[in-house]
Amino acid sequence: MGEAVVGLPGRCKRLRAGAQEGVEGVLIMDEKRLSQEQEEDRSSRGPEGLGNVCDVCGGGRAPGDEELAEDPRGLMRRKLASLWGEEKAQELCQALARRRAERRRTVEQDFLGGLEVGLAIIEEEMGRGVLADPLTGALSKVQFMEAAEREFLRARRHGVPLALLLMDLDRFKQINLRFGRAVGDEVLRHVGILWRRCMRGEDVMGRLDGEEFAVLLPETDLAGALSLGERLRCLVESCPLDKGALGVAASDGLPGDEDLSVTVSVGVAVFRDGDPSFRAVMGRGDRALSRAMRQGMNRVESYGD
């Protein structure tokens, strides 16, 4: 048998070899091999495109590129049928189809497995607070603290001022309880848009917790921080949300408040020489915010500066 295939075109050699190897030998005739076999066919043709005579294919030259492009699987089936008959050819083609289906399933499983891993990573990062807040456009707590530590080190190294605003939306939990989280999310989105319009490019806003935000103000002293804090407070108070657009009845509101008004309390702190870390500034900002909330909310306070 080995001598009989000498001098035959490449495709016919493989088909003849498949007769000895059985189904596994023929299954190598998949789409990836067809392009290689086309090259073998070209090299086996004589001058001016004339093909060599092939007893397996029934004489004449091997099929050209046009036939392969039009019907590669039909061509393979015809060759198999000419070698072993229609019944055997059908069996081999079915085996090949099963092999291709298994390959596709493997590729799909690999893709879905990679997708699941990617989604799990995103979910984990969101749980850790690494990704930016999609509602307000603010940095996550992790991102904000990283930026704050860098600015703190820069302020300490170069002796430049650094200020911090801590802001808490007043009665936000009541808004969530009375109107639902969808309305609460719209409130957060609303104030995020208002605040970003007032900030400089170098200012950094982060969302620390549900309704608690922080704004880092590089090269800003206490007077400048108090001024911006008051501006942000007035902006929220003077730009209420449209109740109709939120699907809230005109007569519905918080207890003692017919409007869906939102206010904010602000605590201000600045960097001091001798602060061991940025958390020292955060601590004074927390105490200033607590003072603003104790004194009636909707106000700006500083602590110890």
C-alpha positions in Angstrom: 0.0 0.0 0.0 2.8 2.4 0.8 4.2 2.0 -2.8 0.9 2.6 -4.4 0.6 6.2 -3.0 4.0 7.3 -4.3 3.7 10.2 -6.7 0.0 10.9 -5.9 -1.2 14.4 -5.0 -1.0 15.2 -1.3 -4.8 15.0 -0.6 -5.0 11.6 -2.2 -2.1 10.3 -0.2 -3.8 11.3 3.1 -7.1 9.7 2.0 -5.4 6.5 1.0 -3.5 6.5 4.3 -6.8 7.0 6.1 -8.0 3.6 4.7 -5.3 2.0 6.9 -5.7 4.2 10.0 -9.5 4.0 10.1 -11.7 6.9 11.2 -9.0 8.6 13.2 -6.8 8.8 10.1 -9.5 10.5 8.1 -10.5 13.0 10.7 -7.4 14.9 10.1 -9.2 16.3 7.0 -10.7 19.3 8.8 -10.8 22.9 7.6 -7.4 23.7 9.0 -5.8 21.1 6.8 -7.6 22.0 3.6 -5.6 25.2 3.1 -2.3 23.2 3.5 -3.6 20.6 1.0 -4.4 23.3 -1.5 -0.7 24.3 -1.4 0.3 20.6 -2.0 -2.1 20.4 -4.9 -0.6 23.5 -6.5 2.9 22.0 -6.2 1.7 18.7 -7.7 0.3 20.3 -10.9 2.3 20.3 -14.1 3.3 23.3 -16.2 0.6 25.8 -17.3 -1.8 24.5 -14.6 -2.1 20.9 -15.9 -2.6 18.5 -13.0 -0.9 15.1 -12.5 -3.0 12.0 -13.2 -4.5 10.6 -10.0 -6.0 7.0 -10.0 -7.7 7.6 -6.6 -9.6 10.7 -7.8 -10.5 9.0 -11.0 -8.0 10.6 -13.3 -7.4 14.2 -14.2 -6.0 16.9 -12.0 -6.8 17.5 -8.4 -9.7 19.9 -7.6 -8.9 23.6 -7.8 -9.2 26.3 -5.2 -12.7 27.3 -6.6 -14.1 23.9 -5.8 -12.6 23.9 -2.3 -13.9 27.4 -1.6 -17.4 26.5 -2.8 -17.9 23.2 -1.0 -15.0 21.9 1.1 -17.1 19.4 3.1 -19.0 18.2 0.0 -15.7 17.6 -1.7 -14.4 15.6 1.2 -17.5 13.5 1.3 -17.3 12.7 -2.4 -13.6 11.6 -2.1 -14.5 9.4 0.9 -17.4 7.9 -1.0 -15.2 7.1 -4.0 -12.8 5.3 -1.7 -15.0 3.3 0.6 -18.6 3.8 -0.6 -21.4 6.0 0.5 -22.2 4.2 3.8 -18.6 4.4 5.1 -18.3 8.0 3.9 -21.4 9.0 5.9 -20.0 7.3 9.0 -16.7 9.1 8.7 -18.4 12.5 8.0 -20.6 12.1 11.1 -17.6 11.3 13.2 -15.9 14.4 11.9 -19.0 16.5 12.6 -19.0 15.2 16.2 -15.3 16.1 16.6 -15.9 19.6 15.3 -18.9 20.0 17.7 -16.7 18.9 20.6 -14.1 21.5 19.6 -16.8 24.2 19.4 -18.1 23.3 22.9 -14.6 23.4 24.3 -14.0 26.9 22.8 -17.4 28.1 24.2 -16.6 26.6 27.6 -13.2 28.3 27.7 -14.8 31.6 26.7 -17.6 31.3 29.3 -15.1 30.2 31.9 -13.0 33.3 31.2 -16.1 35.5 31.3 -17.1 34.1 34.7 -13.6 34.8 36.1 -13.7 38.3 34.8 -17.1 39.0 36.3 -16.0 37.5 39.6 -13.0 39.8 39.6 -15.1 42.9 38.9 -17.6 41.9 41.6 -14.8 41.4 44.1 -13.2 44.7 43.2 -16.6 46.5 43.6 -17.0 44.8 47.0 -13.6 46.1 48.1 -14.6 49.6 46.8 -11.8 49.7 44.2 -13.9 50.8 41.3 -15.2 54.4 40.8 -18.8 55.1 41.9 -21.0 54.9 38.8 -23.8 57.1 40.3 -21.8 60.2 41.2 -18.6 59.9 39.2 -16.7 60.1 42.5 -13.7 57.9 43.3 -14.2 54.9 45.5 -13.0 55.0 49.1 -9.9 53.0 48.2 -9.1 55.3 45.3 -9.7 58.4 47.3 -7.5 57.4 50.2 -4.7 56.5 47.8 -4.9 59.9 46.2 -5.2 61.6 49.6 -2.0 59.9 50.9 -0.1 61.1 47.8 -1.3 64.7 48.3 -0.5 64.5 52.0 3.1 63.5 51.3 3.4 66.2 48.7 2.1 68.8 51.1 4.4 67.7 53.9 7.4 67.6 51.6 6.9 71.0 49.9 5.1 72.8 52.7 2.0 73.6 50.7 -1.5 73.8 52.2 -4.0 70.9 51.8 -7.6 70.9 52.9 -10.4 68.4 53.3 -14.2 68.6 53.1 -16.3 65.8 54.6 -19.9 66.0 53.5 -23.0 64.1 54.6 -26.4 64.3 53.0 -28.9 65.2 55.7 -31.8 62.8 56.3 -30.8 60.7 53.4 -31.8 57.4 55.1 -35.3 58.8 55.5 -35.4 59.5 51.7 -34.5 55.9 51.0 -37.0 54.6 53.5 -39.9 56.7 52.3 -39.4 56.8 48.5 -37.2 53.8 47.8 -33.6 53.3 46.7 -34.3 54.3 43.2 -35.2 57.8 44.3 -32.2 57.8 46.7 -29.9 56.9 43.8 -31.3 59.9 41.8 -30.5 62.1 44.7 -26.9 60.9 44.8 -26.6 61.4 41.1 -28.0 64.9 41.3 -25.7 66.1 44.0 -22.7 64.5 42.3 -23.4 66.5 39.1 -23.8 69.7 41.1 -20.6 69.3 43.0 -18.4 68.3 40.1 -19.4 71.5 38.3 -17.9 73.6 41.1 -14.6 71.9 41.5 -11.2 72.6 40.0 -9.4 70.0 37.9 -7.0 69.2 40.7 -9.7 68.7 43.3 -10.5 65.1 44.1 -14.0 63.9 45.2 -14.6 60.5 46.7 -17.6 58.6 48.0 -16.7 57.1 51.4 -19.9 55.5 52.3 -23.6 55.6 51.3 -24.3 59.3 51.6 -20.9 60.5 52.9 -18.5 62.2 50.5 -15.1 63.7 50.8 -13.4 66.4 48.7 -9.6 66.9 48.7 -8.4 70.4 48.0 -4.7 70.6 47.1 -3.0 73.9 47.8 -6.1 75.3 49.6 -6.0 76.9 53.0 -8.8 77.0 55.7 -10.5 80.1 54.4 -10.6 78.7 50.8 -12.0 75.4 52.1 -14.7 77.0 54.2 -15.7 79.2 51.2 -16.0 76.1 48.9 -17.8 74.1 51.5 -20.4 76.9 51.9 -20.8 77.1 48.1 -21.4 73.4 47.8 -23.9 73.5 50.7 -25.9 76.4 49.1 -25.8 74.7 45.7 -27.5 71.6 47.0 -30.1 73.6 49.0 -31.0 75.9 46.1 -31.3 73.1 43.5 -34.0 70.7 44.6 -34.9 67.7 42.6 -38.0 67.6 40.3 -40.5 65.4 42.2 -42.5 64.8 39.1 -39.5 63.5 37.2 -38.8 61.1 40.0 -42.4 59.8 40.1 -43.1 61.3 43.5 -46.5 62.8 44.1 -46.5 66.6 44.5 -48.0 66.4 48.0 -45.6 63.7 49.2 -42.5 64.6 51.1 -40.5 63.9 54.2 -42.2 64.4 57.6 -42.5 68.2 58.1 -41.3 68.9 54.6 -43.7 69.0 51.6 -40.8 69.2 49.2 -38.2 66.6 48.4 -35.5 69.0 49.6 -31.9 67.8 50.2 -29.4 69.5 52.3 -25.8 68.7 53.3 -23.6 69.1 56.4 -20.0 69.9 55.8 -16.9 69.4 58.0 -13.6 71.2 57.1 -10.1 70.3 58.1 -6.6 71.3 56.9 -3.2 69.7 57.0 -1.0 70.7 60.0 2.8 70.5 60.4 3.4 67.4 62.5 0.4 65.4 61.3 1.8 61.8 61.1 -0.5 60.7 58.3 -3.6 61.8 56.3 -5.8 60.0 58.8 -5.0 62.7 61.3 -6.6 65.2 58.9 -9.6 62.8 58.4 -10.1 62.6 62.2 -10.4 66.4 62.5 -12.7 66.5 59.5 -15.0 63.8 61.2 -15.2 65.8 64.4 -16.1 69.0 62.4 -18.8 67.1 60.5 -20.3 65.8 63.7 -20.4 69.3 65.1 -22.2 70.5 62.0 -24.8 67.7 62.3 -25.3 68.3 66.1 -25.9 72.0 65.5 -28.8 71.5 63.2 -27.4 70.2 60.0 -27.2 72.1 56.7 -24.1 74.0 57.8 -20.3 74.2 57.5 -18.1 73.7 60.5 -14.3 73.3 61.2 -12.6 71.7 64.2 -9.5 72.9 65.9 -8.2 74.9 62.9 
